[in-house]
Amino acid sequence: MRMIYFQDVDTLEVVLREELGPVAETVDGPKENIMMDFDEEGRLVGMTIEEASRKTPFEALRNTPCFENAGAQAQQSAAGSTQPSL
C-alpha cells in the first residue's frame, strides 16, 4: 500500500495493490470528493480523497511509512529549497 499526498491540490491518493492491474473504473465514493478505483474484476485497488487535510486523520496518516509527499513544495524541498514540507 502507498499513500501519495499532492500538497499543491490537497489530494491524497491511496494505492492499495498495484499488482492487481490497471484501474478499469473510477466511481464516486460515499462522500463528496472521494473517488474509488476498481480493477477489471471489481476489486477495490485504490481511492482518491480531495481536501484530504480536512477529510482524513491527516497527522496520523502522514506519519506512516507508506506516506509520500508528491506536491510542489516537496519537489522544491528535494531540489534544496528551505521551505518546510509535510
matplotlib code that plots the C-alpha trace (Angstrom):
import matplotlib.pyplot as plt

x = [0.0, 1.1, -0.4, 0.7, -0.2, -0.3, 0.1, -0.5, -4.1, -4.6, -5.3, -4.4, -4.1, -4.3, -2.9, -4.0, -2.5, -0.7, 0.0, -3.8, -3.6, -4.7, -7.8, -10.8, -13.4, -13.5, -16.7, -17.8, -17.4, -19.9, -18.9, -18.3, -14.7, -13.9, -13.4, -12.8, -10.8, -11.6, -9.8, -11.4, -12.5, -14.3, -11.7, -11.0, -7.4, -7.3, -9.1, -8.6, -9.5, -9.8, -9.5, -7.5, -6.2, -9.8, -11.4, -8.8, -6.9, -4.1, -1.5, -1.7, -1.5, 1.5, 3.5, 3.0, 5.8, 3.7, 3.1, 4.7, 4.6, 4.5, 3.3, 5.0, 6.6, 8.0, 9.6, 11.1, 12.5, 14.1, 15.7, 17.3, 14.7, 14.5, 10.7, 9.2, 7.2, 4.7]
y = [0.0, 3.5, 6.9, 9.8, 13.3, 16.1, 19.1, 21.7, 20.4, 18.8, 15.4, 12.0, 9.0, 5.7, 2.8, -0.5, -3.1, -2.0, -5.6, -6.3, -4.5, -1.2, 0.8, -0.2, 2.0, 5.0, 5.7, 8.4, 7.3, 7.5, 11.1, 14.2, 14.4, 10.7, 8.5, 4.8, 2.8, -0.8, -3.3, -5.4, -8.0, -5.4, -5.4, -2.1, -1.1, 2.5, 5.7, 9.4, 11.9, 15.5, 18.1, 15.4, 17.5, 18.2, 14.8, 12.4, 12.0, 13.6, 14.0, 10.3, 9.3, 11.5, 9.7, 6.2, 4.6, 4.3, 8.1, 10.0, 13.8, 14.5, 18.1, 21.2, 22.0, 18.5, 18.9, 22.2, 20.6, 17.8, 20.5, 22.1, 24.7, 25.7, 25.7, 23.1, 20.3, 18.0]
z = [0.0, -0.7, 0.2, -2.1, -1.0, -3.5, -1.3, -4.1, -4.6, -1.1, -2.6, -1.1, -3.4, -1.7, -3.8, -2.2, -4.6, -7.7, -8.7, -9.2, -12.5, -14.0, -12.9, -15.0, -13.4, -11.1, -9.2, -6.8, -3.2, -0.3, 0.4, -1.8, -3.2, -2.6, -5.7, -5.6, -8.2, -9.2, -11.4, -14.2, -11.7, -9.5, -6.7, -5.0, -5.9, -4.7, -3.8, -4.2, -1.5, -2.3, 0.5, 2.3, 5.1, 6.2, 5.5, 7.0, 10.2, 8.3, 11.0, 11.8, 8.1, 7.2, 10.0, 8.5, 6.5, 3.3, 3.1, 0.3, -0.3, -4.0, -4.0, -5.4, -2.1, -1.8, -5.2, -4.1, -0.9, -2.9, -5.1, -2.0, -1.0, 2.7, 2.7, 5.0, 3.5, 5.1]

ax = plt.figure().add_subplot(projection="3d")
ax.plot(x, y, z, "-o")
ax.set_aspect("equal")
plt.show()
